[in-house]
């Protein structure tokens, strides 16, 4: 199963990507050719894969776990209600058509 998402990086480059059901958002974005720092290797301990999901799809991204909430609280100067760590965002069919904006390098 797949969904199609649109990703915009910090330089304004936008691409449509296919997100496979066995990938996290981070894995889909990297597979789509976007370089994401992800210093911790996708273990929810750095927030360098922070992304914003458009308001129409944020609920479809499923609830945040406690570790993700804690990290987003630490970067509350840039995080908002549409923030997610892409390494912690699991595939969801409801994300089809979502627009993802990558947070500039932290």
Beta strands, then each sheet from edge to edge (+ up, - down):
strand 1: 2-8
strand 2: 14-20
strand 3: 50-53
strand 4: 83-85
strand 5: 99-102
sheet 1: 2+ 1- 5- 3+ 4-
end
